[in-house]
Amino acid sequence: MQSRGRGAAAGVATGRLTPMVLDVTDRKSVQAAVHKVAEPVGEAGLWGLVNNAGIAVKAPWSVCRRS
């Protein structure tokens, strides 16, 4: 995520929503996310997770296939 995206994500953070960047291929990143989530949820536990991952290809639409 670029700095502009981080700023936008931080702007929507509330007590009920905490956006974060997570690299699932990096053990330290996963552990940091676990600690960031575990503290505020406490014994109530985590009951929701939105994984909004994606890949973008920078190319004109005319060269992109629908599949």
C-alpha positions in Angstrom: 0.0 0.0 0.0 1.3 3.4 -0.9 1.5 6.2 1.6 -1.7 7.8 0.1 -3.6 4.6 0.6 -2.3 4.2 4.2 -3.5 7.7 5.0 -7.0 7.0 3.5 -7.2 3.7 5.4 -6.2 5.4 8.7 -8.9 7.9 8.1 -11.6 5.2 8.4 -10.2 3.6 11.6 -12.8 3.5 14.4 -13.2 1.5 17.5 -15.0 -1.1 15.4 -12.8 -1.0 12.3 -9.0 -1.2 12.1 -7.5 -1.3 8.6 -4.0 -2.7 8.4 -1.5 -3.9 5.8 -0.7 -7.6 6.1 1.8 -9.6 4.1 0.7 -13.2 4.5 4.0 -14.4 3.2 5.9 -12.6 6.0 5.8 -14.3 9.4 6.7 -11.1 11.2 3.8 -9.3 9.4 1.3 -12.0 10.4 2.5 -12.0 14.0 2.3 -8.2 14.2 -1.3 -8.3 12.9 -2.2 -11.0 15.5 -0.9 -8.7 18.3 -2.6 -5.7 16.8 -6.0 -7.5 16.8 -5.7 -9.5 20.0 -5.3 -6.6 22.4 -8.4 -4.6 21.5 -10.8 -7.6 21.1 -9.7 -9.2 24.4 -11.9 -12.0 25.7 -14.8 -11.0 23.4 -12.8 -12.5 20.5 -12.7 -11.7 16.9 -15.9 -12.4 15.0 -15.3 -10.7 11.7 -12.5 -10.3 9.2 -12.5 -8.6 5.7 -9.7 -9.7 3.5 -9.6 -7.1 0.7 -6.6 -8.3 -1.2 -6.1 -7.9 -4.9 -3.7 -7.6 -7.8 -3.7 -4.7 -10.3 -2.2 -4.8 -13.8 -1.3 -1.4 -15.2 -2.4 -1.8 -18.8 -5.1 -0.4 -21.1 -8.5 -2.2 -20.8 -8.3 -3.1 -24.4 -5.5 -5.6 -23.7 -7.1 -7.1 -20.6 -9.2 -10.3 -20.9 -12.4 -10.8 -18.9 -11.4 -14.2 -17.6 
